[in-house]
Structures are given as structure tokens and as C-alpha cells.
Amino acid sequence: MAESPASLSSKDVAHVARLARLHLDEATVESYRTQLASVLSHIARLGQVETASVEPMAHPLDAVNRLDDDEPGAVLTVDQVLMNAPAREGDFIAVPKVLGGDSA
């Protein structure tokens, strides 16, 4: 990728788009190049901010997790679950195989 936002090329953007499996025309690549260069420039400016004396935090406000009691509630029936399934095999949701050699 480019070393600085100013040197971000259309080729860099096209490469990232290809990695993300996006099919972009040249006009879109150029539009994204200028937008991405702007974002990277902003991030570079943030990297110059002195943060050594700032204590790390997970949230800017004093927040705590609100946990409800873990109690069983109403459950769906098998037919209710399968009602919106895209495909079913008997009483199961049919999904494509994702592991193994065959795609069938």
C-alpha cells in the first residue's frame, strides 16, 4: 500500500478493492482514492497527537454492564424456527457445505 496518503494511487485502491472482491469502475476507483486519501490523512494527523499522559479507557463515561438474571423464557417451536428458513431438510435448516472437498 502507499507510504503516505498523498502517494495513494488508483492502483492501490484497485488492489484493495480486488482483495475485498469489489468490482469498481475507474470513476469509482478515483472517487474512492480521494476519499481514502482524506481518511488516511486524518488518521496520520491523529497519530501526531501527544497521548503519553492520557490514561487508556474503554469508554469515555463511567459505564457498567447491566446484566439481567439468566432465566429461561419462552422458546420457539421447531415449526416456528423453520418457517423463515431459506431451505429445510426434514426438521433441520439446510445450509451449504462449507468444509470438505465437495461443494455439493
C-alpha positions, 0 to 999 in steps of 0.5 A: 500500500502507499507510504503516505496518503498523498502517494495513494494511487488508483492502483492501490485502491484497485488492489484493495478493492480486488482483495475485498472482491469489489468490482469498481469502475475507474470513476469509482476507483478515483472517487474512492482514492480521494476519499481514502486519501482524506481518511488516511490523512486524518488518521496520520494527523491523529497519530501526531497527537501527544497521548503519553499522559492520557490514561487508556479507557474503554469508554469515555463515561463511567459505564457498567454492564447491566446484566439481567438474571439468566432465566429461561423464557419462552422458546420457539417451536421447531415449526416456528424456527423453520418457517423463515428458513431459506431451505429445510431438510426434514426438521433441520435448516439446510445450509451449504457445505462449507468444509470438505472437498465437495461443494455439493 
